[in-house]
Amino acid sequence: MTSVKKKSPLWEYFDINSDNNKFAVCLLCNVKISRGGEGKKAGTSAMKNHIKSKHPDEFRALNKDYAAVVPTTIHLAIPGTSSSSVAKKQLTMTESFERKLLWDGNGAKARKYHYLVAEMIALDNEPLSIVERTGFTRLLEQALPRYKLPSRTYITQKIIPDIYDRIYEKIKYNISSAFAISVTSDIWTCLHNNASFLSFTAHWISPEFKLEHGVLAMKPFSGSHTGENIAKELNIVANHWDIKHTKIHVLIHDSGANTVKGVRLAEYDSAKCFIHTLQRAINESLKVQAEVTTMIATGRRLVTHFNHSGLAQEKLLRIQKELNLPEHQLVQDISTRWNSTFYMIERLLEQKRAISLYVTDHDTLINLTAQQWSLMEQCINLLKPFEEITKITSSGLSCVSEVISHVAALNKYLDKDQTEQRTPDLSHMRASLKAELETRFNSISQDSNYLIATYLDPRFKTNYLGVLDAERARQEILLEYLKMSCEESSSSSSSSTPAKESRGEETESAVSRKAHDTFWDCFGEVANENNTSQVQREERM
């Protein structure tokens, strides 16, 4: 029997069959495995497949041995040769071993992934503890076996501060390149820990005429929320970013008296947040009719019942399937968002049949009366345009030039005969909404920020401005132009268009669609009336 050279690590688990040189015997299970021949014709493929299928633990250990023993072949392209003509070079055992080593934690390759992990945490709002979680570490061990995930302390103290410094310098440069910036700011208290925070977001047009924005501060606000303290914090943020007062065109804020005072003391030109003001107007109007308040409270109790009981939700789902209704959960409203109340009653009306059927089997649960269901439908008809305007102006592309047109369209909708016919039991609420809009927005046409923005917006121009307001806008723009011309001379010597937004996959009821269509006609009607008045005035002259 000829001798066999045993170079492969496989021979740790096999031996040559003493009776037949063409076979090897597994030392683990004594099974004979064909070698495919003798001498140079013999191979180890069958032996390897046997270990892989019958002895997986030994196979894994065997793979580690292969990594250290079997040389790796790499291909080196030789200039002047075809792609098929390449030189082959075998790595030495030392080179193969080095390929299994981890990257240097401070090396370029490792730091690249350090920053990618930190950016993922920031962009996806992940907790810093994700770098310590088993699933995430296992993923990276398989995807990048030579990369060692840094500790949470290293990410927190080294990588994230460096990313912040880079972004800080970039935003600071972009702001310095802008002609002017506008600021939105707000103060709120976290319900979980009662801690107060102040936000300061800048918006500007880049030299390439692209709308940009950056959150310059999201900081804890300690102490009393007095006007003096608010003014102090606003100026601290502006000074930190080297923003001069003259560069801040306008600061948008809520209607709180302390905030209004704080912005005034900080000496910024300001404007009140349209959505916040609109919310206060609607909330006040929802209280004027006791039957509306009672209807909403009854509906809220129904929603709370289902949202606090898994069994109730399961039964409601079965009823929805039986009645072929949309399998939607009920919506719970919150006090800080008026439109959450709208979505609550809209969903209740959608599930009216399912809820009524459920309540018949539960004596302790009080259903809405027929009159209340009718009142709910009327509320949806009345408030649908307000919901659409709220959603539009919540967009990051919305601007103050839309406010005058929105208010004009809402007033027009409240005056329409169709609105009165669809909401016969809500006369007091309609009157209240009309009065609230008049009280809270009567001065916007006197504010040059709104007036000029509307006039210069190519979507609106003078369509929603009266004759006097349009003339005032022209004079304001001319005056501003003259001032800028003088400044340039002295220094040289030394969209969201209001649109019918889709609700995605949500289905709107027939009630909502009617209110929707009627409301959007109001924009054209207001514009036509203003244009007609202007033409008649010119003819008289």
ZAKE-772454 format. One record per residue (C-alpha): residue number from 0; residue in three letters; y, z, x. Coordinates in pm, 1 decimal. Layout:
REM residues N
  nr rest        v        w        u
 NUM  ALA        Y        Z        X
...
REM end
This chain:
REM residues 541
  nr rest        v        w        u
   0  MET      0.0      0.0      0.0
   1  THR    332.6   -106.5    147.2
   2  SER    603.3    153.1    197.3
   3  VAL    907.4    152.6    -32.9
   4  LYS   1262.5    222.2     80.8
   5  LYS   1415.1    465.9   -167.8
   6  LYS   1793.2    418.4   -149.6
   7  SER   1873.3    470.2   -518.6
   8  PRO   1939.4    823.7   -651.0
   9  LEU   1688.9    734.6   -925.2
  10  TRP   1404.2    815.3   -690.1
  11  GLU   1494.7   1180.8   -728.7
  12  TYR   1317.8   1157.2  -1064.4
  13  PHE   1048.8    895.9   -985.0
  14  ASP    764.3    835.5   -743.4
  15  ILE    553.4    526.9   -665.8
  16  ASN    231.7    502.4   -863.7
  17  SER    -49.9    563.0   -614.9
  18  ASP   -280.4    316.1   -792.1
  19  ASN    -36.6     29.7   -845.4
  20  ASN    275.9    -33.0   -638.3
  21  LYS    434.9   -226.3   -928.5
  22  PHE    481.2     95.1  -1129.0
  23  ALA    679.1    413.1  -1082.2
  24  VAL    590.8    747.4  -1239.1
  25  CYS    856.8    968.5  -1400.7
  26  LEU    841.0   1312.3  -1246.6
  27  LEU    985.7   1463.6  -1565.1
  28  CYS    737.3   1331.5  -1822.2
  29  ASN    464.2   1152.4  -1612.6
  30  VAL    522.6    820.8  -1791.3
  31  LYS    452.5    502.0  -1592.3
  32  ILE    747.3    261.0  -1573.6
  33  SER    721.1   -100.1  -1456.7
  34  ARG    924.6   -195.1  -1152.5
  35  GLY    903.5   -568.3  -1232.6
  36  GLY    711.7   -654.6   -915.9
  37  GLU    664.4   -553.9   -554.3
  38  GLY    884.3   -560.6   -251.0
  39  LYS   1211.0   -751.2   -301.0
  40  LYS   1104.5   -845.6   -655.3
  41  ALA   1094.5   -480.4   -764.8
  42  GLY   1391.9   -330.7   -944.0
  43  THR   1511.5     -3.2  -1090.2
  44  SER   1661.4   -117.8  -1422.0
  45  ALA   1363.8     -5.9  -1630.9
  46  MET   1361.6    330.0  -1454.7
  47  LYS   1732.0    378.0  -1525.5
  48  ASN   1689.6    286.0  -1893.2
  49  HIS   1403.6    535.9  -1920.0
  50  ILE   1615.3    820.1  -1781.0
  51  LYS   1906.0    721.0  -2006.2
  52  SER   1701.0    721.9  -2328.5
  53  LYS   1450.5   1002.3  -2259.7
  54  HIS   1639.5   1239.1  -2027.0
  55  PRO   2014.4   1219.9  -2109.8
  56  ASP   2111.6   1535.5  -1917.2
  57  GLU   1958.2   1401.3  -1596.8
  58  PHE   2121.8   1064.7  -1665.6
  59  ARG   2467.9   1226.6  -1674.7
  60  ALA   2398.0   1402.9  -1347.2
  61  LEU   2274.3   1074.4  -1207.6
  62  ASN   2603.4    900.4  -1292.5
  63  LYS   2791.4   1155.1  -1082.3
  64  ASP   2560.9   1078.1   -790.7
  65  TYR   2623.4    705.9   -834.8
  66  ALA   2998.8    757.6   -815.1
  67  ALA   2961.4    911.4   -467.8
  68  VAL   2684.1    684.5   -330.4
  69  VAL   2715.0    338.6   -485.6
  70  PRO   2995.7    142.3   -315.2
  71  THR   3258.4    -12.3   -542.7
  72  THR   3346.0   -379.5   -509.3
  73  ILE   3705.6   -491.9   -540.8
  74  HIS   3840.6   -847.6   -538.2
  75  LEU   4124.8   -948.8   -311.6
  76  ALA   4311.5  -1268.3   -395.1
  77  ILE   4363.8  -1487.3    -89.3
  78  PRO   4682.8  -1698.3    -86.6
  79  GLY   4614.1  -2069.8   -105.5
  80  THR   4274.8  -2032.7   -270.9
  81  SER   4166.4  -2090.3   -628.1
  82  SER   4114.6  -1799.9   -869.7
  83  SER   3737.7  -1841.2   -833.3
  84  SER   3757.4  -1823.3   -455.0
  85  VAL   3814.9  -1456.3   -376.3
  86  ALA   3715.7  -1229.5    -94.7
  87  LYS   3500.4   -931.7   -180.3
  88  LYS   3546.5   -601.1     -7.7
  89  GLN   3334.4   -292.4    -53.9
  90  LEU   3508.7     42.6    -71.2
  91  THR   3392.2    303.9    169.6
  92  MET   3243.3    629.0     41.6
  93  THR   3570.6    804.0    129.9
  94  GLU   3772.5    552.9    -74.3
  95  SER   3534.1    580.9   -367.7
  96  PHE   3557.7    961.2   -354.6
  97  GLU   3938.7    950.4   -347.9
  98  ARG   3933.5    742.9   -666.8
  99  LYS   3774.6   1039.6   -842.5
 100  LEU   4045.8   1281.3   -729.3
 101  LEU   4326.3   1393.8   -962.7
 102  TRP   4672.8   1251.7   -918.7
 103  ASP   4926.8   1463.5   -739.1
 104  GLY   5115.8   1655.0  -1009.4
 105  ASN   5448.4   1569.6   -844.9
 106  GLY   5356.4   1208.5   -773.5
 107  ALA   5510.7    911.4   -950.3
 108  LYS   5204.6    834.9  -1163.2
 109  ALA   5162.4   1191.6  -1289.8
 110  ARG   5535.1   1240.8  -1355.0
 111  LYS   5540.6    922.2  -1563.5
 112  TYR   5295.8   1080.3  -1806.4
 113  HIS   5467.3   1419.4  -1785.2
 114  TYR   5778.2   1255.0  -1930.1
 115  LEU   5584.5   1056.9  -2189.9
 116  VAL   5423.4   1378.2  -2317.7
 117  ALA   5759.9   1556.8  -2332.9
 118  GLU   5921.2   1261.2  -2513.2
 119  MET   5635.7   1259.5  -2766.4
 120  ILE   5698.4   1629.2  -2833.8
 121  ALA   6068.9   1562.1  -2894.5
 122  LEU   6035.6   1239.9  -3096.3
 123  ASP   5752.1   1360.5  -3319.9
 124  ASN   5884.2   1716.0  -3351.6
 125  GLU   5562.2   1856.4  -3207.7
 126  PRO   5533.9   2219.0  -3090.7
 127  LEU   5536.1   2281.8  -2716.8
 128  SER   5197.4   2447.1  -2754.3
 129  ILE   5039.2   2104.2  -2806.5
 130  VAL   4979.6   2083.9  -2429.6
 131  GLU   4747.3   2383.9  -2464.5
 132  ARG   4548.4   2253.0  -2760.8
 133  THR   4186.6   2159.4  -2704.3
 134  GLY   4189.1   1829.5  -2892.9
 135  PHE   4494.3   1693.7  -2710.6
 136  THR   4368.6   1796.6  -2366.1
 137  ARG   4027.8   1640.0  -2436.4
 138  LEU   4193.3   1316.5  -2542.6
 139  LEU   4389.1   1289.9  -2217.7
 140  GLU   4085.2   1386.3  -2007.8
 141  GLN   3898.7   1088.5  -2153.9
 142  ALA   4190.3    843.2  -2156.1
 143  LEU   4337.5    945.3  -1817.9
 144  PRO   4065.7   1129.2  -1621.4
 145  ARG   4280.5   1145.1  -1305.8
 146  TYR   4579.5   1296.7  -1489.6
 147  LYS   4608.4   1673.6  -1523.0
 148  LEU   4818.9   1787.8  -1817.7
 149  PRO   5092.4   2027.0  -1696.2
 150  SER   5133.5   2375.5  -1835.5
 151  ARG   5364.0   2458.9  -2123.4
 152  THR   5592.5   2646.7  -1883.1
 153  TYR   5626.3   2342.4  -1656.2
 154  ILE   5709.7   2113.1  -1951.9
 155  THR   5962.9   2365.4  -2085.4
 156  GLN   6137.2   2452.9  -1760.0
 157  LYS   6119.7   2125.9  -1566.9
 158  ILE   6060.5   1813.7  -1773.6
 159  ILE   6247.8   1879.0  -2100.0
 160  PRO   6569.1   2003.6  -1928.4
 161  ASP   6566.2   1693.0  -1710.1
 162  ILE   6523.7   1465.5  -2013.5
 163  TYR   6808.2   1650.1  -2186.3
 164  ASP   7038.0   1601.4  -1886.2
 165  ARG   6963.5   1228.2  -1875.0
 166  ILE   7025.2   1181.7  -2248.7
 167  TYR   7337.2   1399.7  -2229.4
 168  GLU   7488.0   1177.4  -1961.6
 169  LYS   7395.5    858.8  -2149.7
 170  ILE   7543.4    975.1  -2481.8
 171  LYS   7850.2   1111.4  -2306.1
 172  TYR   7907.3    772.8  -2141.5
 173  ASN   7859.7    587.2  -2472.6
 174  ILE   8107.9    816.7  -2646.6
 175  SER   8361.4    768.6  -2369.6
 176  SER   8327.3    391.9  -2414.3
 177  ALA   8393.8    412.1  -2788.9
 178  PHE   8747.0    365.4  -2924.5
 179  ALA   8704.9    651.3  -3173.8
 180  ILE   8429.0    862.6  -3326.1
 181  SER   8364.0   1021.6  -3662.9
 182  VAL   8182.8   1352.8  -3697.3
 183  THR   7959.0   1504.1  -3964.6
 184  SER   7905.7   1879.2  -3949.2
 185  ASP   7726.8   2135.9  -4159.6
 186  ILE   7629.6   2503.3  -4156.4
 187  TRP   7317.5   2638.0  -4322.2
 188  THR   7088.0   2940.4  -4313.1
 189  CYS   6714.4   2915.1  -4250.2
 190  LEU   6521.5   3082.4  -4532.7
 191  HIS   6237.3   3189.8  -4302.2
 192  ASN   6437.0   3404.5  -4059.8
 193  ASN   6790.0   3415.0  -4212.3
 194  ALA   6931.6   3261.4  -3893.1
 195  SER   7239.3   3040.0  -3932.8
 196  PHE   7286.7   2706.9  -3757.1
 197  LEU   7571.0   2461.4  -3704.0
 198  SER   7521.9   2087.1  -3660.1
 199  PHE   7764.7   1843.8  -3500.3
 200  THR   7675.6   1473.1  -3519.6
 201  ALA   7894.0   1195.9  -3378.4
 202  HIS   7907.7    839.8  -3514.6
 203  TRP   8075.5    549.4  -3338.1
 204  ILE   8088.1    172.9  -3296.2
 205  SER   7973.3     47.6  -2956.8
 206  PRO   8162.3   -223.6  -2762.9
 207  GLU   7889.8   -460.0  -2892.8
 208  PHE   7997.3   -364.5  -3248.2
 209  LYS   7676.5   -172.5  -3316.4
 210  LEU   7674.5    148.5  -3521.1
 211  GLU   7541.9    437.4  -3312.4
 212  HIS   7511.7    811.3  -3362.3
 213  GLY   7398.7   1117.4  -3171.9
 214  VAL   7333.4   1480.7  -3260.4
 215  LEU   7561.2   1656.6  -3012.3
 216  ALA   7474.4   2009.5  -3121.7
 217  MET   7225.1   2197.5  -3334.0
 218  LYS   7308.0   2550.8  -3235.4
 219  PRO   7269.8   2904.0  -3371.9
 220  PHE   7581.5   3031.7  -3547.3
 221  SER   7612.0   3405.9  -3507.0
 222  GLY   7865.4   3631.3  -3669.8
 223  SER   8060.5   3591.5  -3990.3
 224  HIS   8116.9   3241.0  -4128.1
 225  THR   8494.1   3270.9  -4130.4
 226  GLY   8728.5   2978.2  -4087.8
 227  GLU   8835.3   3111.4  -3748.0
 228  ASN   8477.1   3129.6  -3618.8
 229  ILE   8394.3   2783.8  -3752.1
 230  ALA   8700.9   2636.3  -3582.4
 231  LYS   8603.2   2805.4  -3256.3
 232  GLU   8247.0   2668.0  -3263.8
 233  LEU   8363.1   2314.7  -3348.4
 234  ASN   8602.8   2312.4  -3054.4
 235  ILE   8335.7   2450.9  -2820.2
 236  VAL   8108.0   2157.7  -2900.3
 237  ALA   8387.2   1901.2  -2863.0
 238  ASN   8495.2   2047.7  -2528.3
 239  HIS   8135.5   2054.4  -2402.4
 240  TRP   8118.5   1676.6  -2452.2
 241  ASP   8473.7   1617.1  -2322.9
 242  ILE   8585.4   1476.4  -2659.1
 243  LYS   8960.7   1487.9  -2711.6
 244  HIS   9100.6   1575.5  -3053.1
 245  THR   9275.2   1240.4  -3072.0
 246  LYS   8943.7   1058.4  -3036.7
 247  ILE   8788.2   1220.6  -3346.7
 248  HIS   8897.4    995.0  -3631.0
 249  VAL   8765.2   1214.5  -3914.1
 250  LEU   8527.8   1507.4  -3959.6
 251  ILE   8309.5   1504.9  -4273.9
 252  HIS   8209.9   1846.6  -4409.7
 253  ASP   8104.3   2024.1  -4728.4
 254  SER   8341.5   2168.3  -4988.4
 255  GLY   8310.6   2533.6  -4885.8
 256  ALA   8648.4   2706.6  -4858.2
 257  ASN   8558.0   2859.0  -4520.3
 258  THR   8456.3   2520.1  -4380.2
 259  VAL   8770.9   2353.2  -4510.3
 260  LYS   8978.8   2624.4  -4345.6
 261  GLY   8781.0   2603.1  -4020.3
 262  VAL   8832.1   2227.6  -3989.3
 263  ARG   9201.8   2268.4  -4065.9
 264  LEU   9239.9   2539.9  -3800.5
 265  ALA   9054.6   2320.9  -3549.5
 266  GLU   9319.0   2054.3  -3626.9
 267  TYR   9082.2   1771.4  -3719.8
 268  ASP   9152.6   1509.5  -3983.9
 269  SER   8881.9   1574.1  -4242.3
 270  ALA   8708.8   1449.8  -4555.7
 271  LYS   8468.6   1624.8  -4790.7
 272  CYS   8105.2   1519.3  -4807.7
 273  PHE   8064.7   1288.3  -5109.7
 274  ILE   7704.5   1391.0  -5185.5
 275  HIS   7784.3   1762.7  -5167.0
 276  THR   8084.2   1720.8  -5398.9
 277  LEU   7879.1   1507.7  -5638.7
 278  GLN   7604.0   1769.7  -5641.9
 279  ARG   7849.3   2043.1  -5741.1
 280  ALA   7986.2   1824.3  -6020.6
 281  ILE   7637.4   1757.5  -6161.6
 282  ASN   7522.1   2119.6  -6128.7
 283  GLU   7824.2   2235.7  -6326.2
 284  SER   7758.2   1977.0  -6597.5
 285  LEU   7393.5   2079.8  -6630.8
 286  LYS   7512.8   2426.2  -6738.8
 287  VAL   7750.9   2327.7  -7018.0
 288  GLN   7480.7   2281.9  -7284.6
 289  ALA   7251.2   2578.4  -7340.1
 290  GLU   6974.6   2357.4  -7481.4
 291  VAL   6968.4   2154.4  -7157.5
 292  THR   6944.6   2469.6  -6947.2
 293  THR   6660.0   2598.3  -7165.4
 294  MET   6477.2   2265.8  -7148.6
 295  ILE   6493.9   2258.4  -6767.6
 296  ALA   6379.3   2622.8  -6741.6
 297  THR   6080.2   2555.1  -6969.4
 298  GLY   5985.4   2247.2  -6768.5
 299  ARG   6018.6   2441.7  -6444.8
 300  ARG   5773.7   2706.5  -6571.1
 301  LEU   5520.7   2433.6  -6653.1
 302  VAL   5551.9   2283.7  -6304.6
 303  THR   5521.9   2626.0  -6142.1
 304  HIS   5201.3   2693.8  -6337.4
 305  PHE   5033.7   2379.6  -6201.4
 306  ASN   5166.7   2417.6  -5846.6
 307  HIS   5030.3   2773.6  -5822.8
 308  SER   4684.5   2703.4  -5959.9
 309  GLY   4425.9   2477.2  -5798.8
 310  LEU   4213.1   2486.0  -6114.0
 311  ALA   4508.9   2377.4  -6326.7
 312  GLN   4577.1   2083.3  -6093.6
 313  GLU   4210.4   1977.5  -6104.0
 314  LYS   4205.3   1984.0  -6483.4
 315  LEU   4536.0   1793.8  -6502.1
 316  LEU   4388.7   1528.3  -6271.9
 317  ARG   4085.5   1486.2  -6500.4
 318  ILE   4313.7   1449.2  -6803.2
 319  GLN   4526.2   1191.1  -6618.5
 320  LYS   4214.0    985.7  -6548.6
 321  GLU   4097.7   1011.0  -6909.7
 322  LEU   4437.7    899.6  -7041.8
 323  ASN   4476.8    633.6  -6770.9
 324  LEU   4802.0    789.5  -6649.8
 325  PRO   4936.2    773.7  -6291.3
 326  GLU   4758.7   1041.4  -6087.0
 327  HIS   5079.1   1207.5  -5970.8
 328  GLN   5140.8   1573.6  -5897.6
 329  LEU   5428.5   1746.3  -6071.7
 330  VAL   5749.5   1788.3  -5873.1
 331  GLN   5901.8   2133.4  -5811.7
 332  ASP   6281.0   2135.6  -5792.5
 333  ILE   6492.1   2328.9  -5543.7
 334  SER   6841.2   2467.9  -5592.9
 335  THR   6999.9   2288.8  -5294.2
 336  ARG   6912.8   1936.6  -5414.6
 337  TRP   7022.9   1843.8  -5766.3
 338  ASN   6814.2   1524.7  -5759.5
 339  SER   6498.6   1734.0  -5717.0
 340  THR   6564.8   1856.3  -6073.1
 341  PHE   6598.7   1494.1  -6183.9
 342  TYR   6264.9   1404.8  -6020.1
 343  MET   6105.2   1710.8  -6181.7
 344  ILE   6199.4   1615.2  -6538.2
 345  GLU   6125.8   1247.2  -6469.7
 346  ARG   5771.9   1334.3  -6360.1
 347  LEU   5727.9   1573.6  -6653.0
 348  LEU   5821.5   1296.7  -6896.8
 349  GLU   5579.3   1060.0  -6724.2
 350  GLN   5296.6   1314.8  -6767.9
 351  LYS   5400.3   1425.3  -7118.7
 352  ARG   5066.4   1334.6  -7283.4
 353  ALA   4855.8   1496.7  -7011.0
 354  ILE   5061.7   1816.4  -7011.2
 355  SER   5059.3   1843.3  -7391.3
 356  LEU   4679.3   1801.5  -7397.7
 357  TYR   4638.4   2064.8  -7126.1
 358  VAL   4863.6   2316.3  -7304.4
 359  THR   4654.3   2297.1  -7625.4
 360  ASP   4370.5   2477.8  -7440.8
 361  HIS   4598.6   2746.4  -7291.6
 362  ASP   4761.7   2975.2  -7546.1
 363  THR   4965.4   3161.7  -7284.1
 364  LEU   5144.7   2844.3  -7169.6
 365  ILE   5446.3   2727.1  -7371.5
 366  ASN   5494.7   2352.4  -7405.2
 367  LEU   5823.8   2172.6  -7454.1
 368  THR   5920.6   2105.4  -7814.2
 369  ALA   5968.4   1755.2  -7954.3
 370  GLN   6345.8   1808.0  -7941.1
 371  GLN   6324.5   1917.8  -7576.2
 372  TRP   6114.7   1614.1  -7481.6
 373  SER   6378.7   1396.1  -7645.1
 374  LEU   6655.4   1581.8  -7463.4
 375  MET   6470.0   1531.6  -7136.5
 376  GLU   6457.5   1157.0  -7192.2
 377  GLN   6830.2   1152.6  -7264.3
 378  CYS   6902.3   1350.0  -6944.9
 379  ILE   6713.4   1092.1  -6741.4
 380  ASN   6915.9    814.8  -6905.4
 381  LEU   7241.8    993.0  -6829.1
 382  LEU   7165.3   1101.8  -6472.5
 383  LYS   6977.6    796.8  -6343.3
 384  PRO   7292.2    630.1  -6196.5
 385  PHE   7386.9    956.9  -6023.4
 386  GLU   7037.9    972.1  -5868.3
 387  GLU   7066.8    615.7  -5738.9
 388  ILE   7411.1    677.8  -5589.6
 389  THR   7284.9    998.6  -5426.8
 390  LYS   6996.0    808.7  -5267.2
 391  ILE   7218.6    524.0  -5145.4
 392  THR   7477.9    750.4  -4985.4
 393  SER   7204.1    954.2  -4816.7
 394  SER   7133.9    650.7  -4598.9
 395  GLY   7231.8    664.1  -4234.7
 396  LEU   7427.2    339.6  -4286.1
 397  SER   7645.1    466.0  -4570.5
 398  CYS   8018.8    507.9  -4506.1
 399  VAL   8332.6    633.9  -4679.3
 400  SER   8431.4    283.8  -4789.2
 401  GLU   8167.6    310.0  -5065.3
 402  VAL   8302.7    625.2  -5229.7
 403  ILE   8582.4    472.4  -5437.7
 404  SER   8355.1    200.7  -5576.1
 405  HIS   8079.2    451.5  -5655.4
 406  VAL   8314.2    682.5  -5845.9
 407  ALA   8465.6    391.3  -6037.5
 408  ALA   8119.6    264.9  -6138.6
 409  LEU   8004.0    611.2  -6247.0
 410  ASN   8312.6    657.7  -6463.0
 411  LYS   8257.7    315.9  -6614.5
 412  TYR   7896.1    401.9  -6694.9
 413  LEU   7996.7    725.6  -6870.9
 414  ASP   8244.8    528.9  -7086.8
 415  LYS   8000.2    260.4  -7198.5
 416  ASP   7879.4    245.9  -7558.9
 417  GLN   7516.9    200.2  -7443.3
 418  THR   7534.8    532.2  -7259.6
 419  GLU   7662.1    710.9  -7569.0
 420  GLN   7392.2    550.9  -7784.9
 421  ARG   7112.6    653.3  -7546.6
 422  THR   7237.9   1010.6  -7508.3
 423  PRO   7353.3   1117.9  -7857.9
 424  ASP   7268.9   1486.9  -7802.9
 425  LEU   7448.3   1512.9  -7466.0
 426  SER   7810.0   1460.0  -7567.3
 427  HIS   7923.7   1785.2  -7400.3
 428  MET   7738.1   1702.5  -7082.3
 429  ARG   7888.0   1351.7  -7069.8
 430  ALA   8235.9   1494.8  -7119.4
 431  SER   8174.2   1752.9  -6848.4
 432  LEU   8056.8   1487.8  -6599.8
 433  LYS   8363.8   1280.7  -6676.2
 434  ALA   8591.8   1580.7  -6625.2
 435  GLU   8416.7   1687.4  -6304.4
 436  LEU   8447.8   1339.5  -6153.6
 437  GLU   8814.5   1332.5  -6245.1
 438  THR   8882.2   1678.2  -6101.9
 439  ARG   8686.1   1644.0  -5779.7
 440  PHE   8762.1   1280.0  -5692.8
 441  ASN   9108.5   1217.4  -5839.2
 442  SER   9272.0   1239.2  -5496.5
 443  ILE   9046.6   1002.2  -5301.0
 444  SER   9269.2    703.1  -5370.7
 445  GLN   9555.3    902.1  -5214.9
 446  ASP   9353.9    965.5  -4897.5
 447  SER   9426.8    694.4  -4640.7
 448  ASN   9078.4    731.2  -4487.0
 449  TYR   8910.2    622.9  -4811.8
 450  LEU   9182.2    376.2  -4905.3
 451  ILE   9188.5    181.5  -4578.5
 452  ALA   8808.5    188.7  -4538.9
 453  THR   8761.4     41.0  -4887.9
 454  TYR   9031.4   -222.2  -4836.8
 455  LEU   8884.5   -338.0  -4504.0
 456  ASP   8525.0   -342.1  -4626.2
 457  PRO   8450.8   -711.8  -4701.8
 458  ARG   8219.2   -604.4  -4983.3
 459  PHE   8499.2   -437.1  -5178.6
 460  LYS   8850.1   -530.1  -5053.7
 461  THR   9081.5   -470.9  -5352.2
 462  ASN   8812.0   -506.4  -5621.5
 463  TYR   8801.8   -131.9  -5688.8
 464  LEU   9165.0    -52.4  -5610.1
 465  GLY   9452.6    -55.4  -5849.5
 466  VAL   9758.8   -267.0  -5776.5
 467  LEU   9956.6     24.6  -5632.2
 468  ASP   9662.9    150.7  -5427.7
 469  ALA   9602.2   -196.2  -5283.9
 470  GLU   9966.7   -222.9  -5183.0
 471  ARG   9956.0    122.1  -5023.1
 472  ALA   9646.4     16.7  -4826.9
 473  ARG   9826.8   -293.2  -4694.7
 474  GLN  10123.5    -85.3  -4582.8
 475  GLU   9900.6    175.9  -4416.7
 476  ILE   9711.0    -92.3  -4224.5
 477  LEU  10033.0   -264.8  -4116.7
 478  LEU  10177.2     65.0  -3995.9
 479  GLU   9860.1    145.4  -3804.0
 480  TYR   9865.1   -199.5  -3643.6
 481  LEU  10226.5   -156.6  -3532.9
 482  LYS  10145.8    182.0  -3380.2
 483  MET   9852.2     37.5  -3186.9
 484  SER  10063.5   -253.7  -3066.1
 485  CYS  10327.7    -15.9  -2935.4
 486  GLU  10067.8    196.3  -2757.8
 487  GLU   9907.5   -110.0  -2595.4
 488  SER  10247.8   -235.6  -2486.8
 489  SER  10346.3     97.3  -2330.2
 490  SER  10010.7    139.6  -2155.8
 491  SER  10024.3   -212.3  -2007.9
 492  SER  10365.5   -134.0  -1861.8
 493  SER  10251.9    193.3  -1699.4
 494  SER   7616.9   -197.8  -4450.4
 495  SER   7509.9    -68.4  -4708.3
 496  THR   7620.6   -259.5  -4964.4
 497  PRO   7541.7    -78.3  -5282.9
 498  ALA   7206.8   -227.9  -5356.3
 499  LYS   6930.7   -177.6  -5604.0
 500  GLU   6703.1     19.6  -5375.6
 501  SER   6329.6     12.7  -5433.5
 502  ARG   6143.5    330.5  -5501.7
 503  GLY   5851.1    205.7  -5291.2
 504  GLU   5526.0    240.9  -5475.9
 505  GLU   5669.5    477.3  -5733.0
 506  THR   5672.4    344.2  -6087.8
 507  GLU   5991.6    375.0  -6289.7
 508  SER   5976.3    442.5  -6660.0
 509  ALA   6136.1    212.5  -6916.7
 510  VAL   6398.1    484.1  -6968.1
 511  SER   6498.8    474.2  -6600.3
 512  ARG   6502.9     94.7  -6586.3
 513  LYS   6743.7     64.8  -6880.3
 514  ALA   6985.4    314.6  -6727.7
 515  HIS   6945.2    143.7  -6389.5
 516  ASP   7033.8   -203.7  -6521.6
 517  THR   7325.0    -80.1  -6732.6
 518  PHE   7474.4    111.9  -6440.2
 519  TRP   7465.2   -173.4  -6189.7
 520  ASP   7651.1   -396.4  -6432.8
 521  CYS   7937.9   -145.0  -6408.0
 522  PHE   8025.1   -248.6  -6050.5
 523  GLY   8095.3   -606.2  -6156.5
 524  GLU   8282.8   -497.2  -6467.6
 525  VAL   8518.0   -267.0  -6275.2
 526  ALA   8586.5   -536.3  -6014.3
 527  ASN   8654.4   -800.2  -6281.5
 528  GLU   8891.7   -570.6  -6471.5
 529  ASN   9091.7   -492.9  -6154.9
 530  ASN   9111.2   -860.6  -6059.0
 531  THR   9219.6   -956.8  -6408.3
 532  SER   9494.7   -693.5  -6407.7
 533  GLN   9618.8   -816.7  -6071.7
 534  VAL   9627.0  -1180.4  -6186.8
 535  GLN   9818.0  -1087.6  -6504.6
 536  ARG  10070.2   -889.9  -6299.7
 537  GLU  10126.3  -1185.4  -6066.6
 538  GLU  10172.1  -1420.6  -6365.0
 539  ARG  10436.5  -1191.6  -6516.4
 540  MET  10622.1  -1194.2  -6188.6
REM end
